[in-house]
């Protein structure tokens, strides 16, 4: 076996632990400063509507003024090409409106009436309406929490089954690290949080784990080949050996997600961006955080693995 | 497993995939736009199409026949022949030597009969189109445009009204009836291909209406509980009002509503309603106008009806519609029928008369039999009676409406992301891995093909988030190949022969690939349980992509390498853009 010269990644480990902590603190502080998450209608019930104003040259401030004094507080954002005068209206439904049978028609109707009063009859074209009622929103929050938890536990169990517990714990810490950072960043830039965000988080977890597992797999293999090696040198070697794979894989995912990011708008656009950031962070954490942490957890020496499913070169010669 | 067998498996899978994808392919790429529009048409549009086509064909035939007595029936109308021959047989006429146009006309007694035959053919051809469309990979509402509504049946309120906890049967019945009501209401709007289904075992109803849907109209069917009533018809007033309308035709507006009837003609406690019957296209057809009494004494609210069924009269074998009233309803109905023997009772649903029956005697006990319908009308009346009034309040929980224009933008965005994502990755792999890049790219394309085929086989819908999942699958597949390639490269650079390097590379990479795919699969399977369509689409596509990626990276890509080594006797492995 050709032994590449290992790059001493783990020398940087304390600096990287610190960097991670600082970055996470910074993005979460940013989220707090910006007034918390920008919750989408999945988690904050109400109406989100994209309208196009076809008469005159209305500005956002005009639209806001028109909707002022309505029963529901509307937030207004311009979307897309400014010359098309498209705006996203967002209204939050109150909890006591849960039993109103046709709440979306009520809110949407009021918005339309208020806009038409200001900009003229037939000046409002509704392009897209999305509504989530208070009762469903509650269910979604509960459901999402449980599903995310169950998924993480199932993944932990699988890694535990395939590796030792120290690997599983280190993998879990590094996989918690990634979404926490990405979530903080989402809060800081006030990207909308929806169920799609949960999909992003779980995908990031999947990717980050993927990277981590590839490195762990290699550490385990190296343990048997280089029994006398210092544990940190050992993981440096494994990381170095898998480095080109890690970079190539992340690059291809980035390339394909960049395509999505460039061509789409709205929630999928955000989705792609969050995923791109997540992949970068995931790659970073599996190189700098997961492996050194695993050594630290297992008390300075990676646990020896049972050799049951491992392949020796003898196995590999059969066709 | 021998290599021959592996090759056979792959070819077989591709063939099966191709077989399943062909309808989708031919629909989106080979079917004319006009036919696609037709298949998505509303009932009215289909009727107009059938009638215009039939009328045009008839005129063509007439012209042709007038020009040339001996002109043969054009081949595209051969579908008429079985019926033509049948009519000749029935009339005991001998077949002519040649089926000329006049000979074909002779088989029909009237022109209307002939027209009817043509219309039926065109109507069937549209429903065939619809069936074809049902078998292909569907586009989600975010791509095709349309409306999706999640409605919750408020069973708590129903339990409070009944004063007891609901059994599972009560809940099933209430939701099933609510769905029936929604179906009938949506049908009256003539929306094409509505999807109305219940959440498995739950109290939620999902409604999807593709295409450009007018929100105002849809809000109407979501609103309110609907009204069903049995009213006594006032025959004298009906005659008076109809005479007045005949004398004042301008009082009828374009929609058929009548305004400005003088009070002395109409009379108090009365209401003018229109009687509609469904034609064979399923569209309401005007029958006549009747005046009904709306006083309490002459009116029974439909919520008193507990159940309705269709049976056959044991003696006459005519279909009868039976319905049962609750006790309060039974009392009221007895008094009402007693006072109105010999009069007509109209069944009124949401302001339209749907059926009428003459009261022959006072009906006590709340079990009512109505006769005088054919089987189809009887069934329709049963549905009306059962579903006219909603048993529960419906609450709109979520509502999404996407204009068709936005849908078109979304399609081009989706197609562009897939295309460019693929191009970026394919080029990168070729540059970085050279010869082996071809293997990876081939495996990648086969993977995309298989994922789309699986989506098609299970009749799933492709949404924009599904496309995002597909793009992510590109990344996953490539990653699996990269893991293998890096391993092969290491072994090869360490001095192994190509065959051994490839073998060890695949063996070593096996568990790494397995582990990474299984963990991602766990995440995607959990995500697919989330009851939000957008996330589901993403998770399901990704899960299929993961399984398919396992197959292509371990099986397909391996076979290509083996082919290079065994068949092409490759002495070198082309796997890197630089030397070791």
Interface residues (C-beta under 8 A of the other chain):
Chain A: X1 X2 X42 X50 X98 X99 X100 X101 X102 X103 X104 X105 X108 X126 X127 X128 X129 X130 X131 X132 X133 X135 X136 X139 X140 X143 X144 X147 X148 X150 X151 X154 X155 X158 X159 X162 X195 X196 X198 X199 X202 X203 X205 X206 X207 X209 X210 X213 X214 X217 X221 X241 X242 X244 X245 X248 X249 X251 X252 X253 X255 X256 X257 X258 X259 X260 X262 X263 X264 X265 X267 X268 X271 X272 X275 X309 X311 X313 X315 X316 X317 X319
Chain B: X150 X152 X154 X215 X219 X222 X223 X224 X393 X394 X395 X396 X397 X398 X399 X400 X401 X402 X403 X405 X406 X409 X410 X412 X413 X414 X416 X417 X418 X419 X420 X421 X422 X424 X425 X428 X429 X432 X464 X465 X468 X471 X472 X474 X475 X478 X479 X482 X483 X486 X490 X493 X494 X500 X503 X504 X507 X508 X510 X511 X512 X515 X516 X518 X519 X520 X522 X523 X524 X526 X527 X529 X530 X531 X532 X534 X535 X538 X539 X542
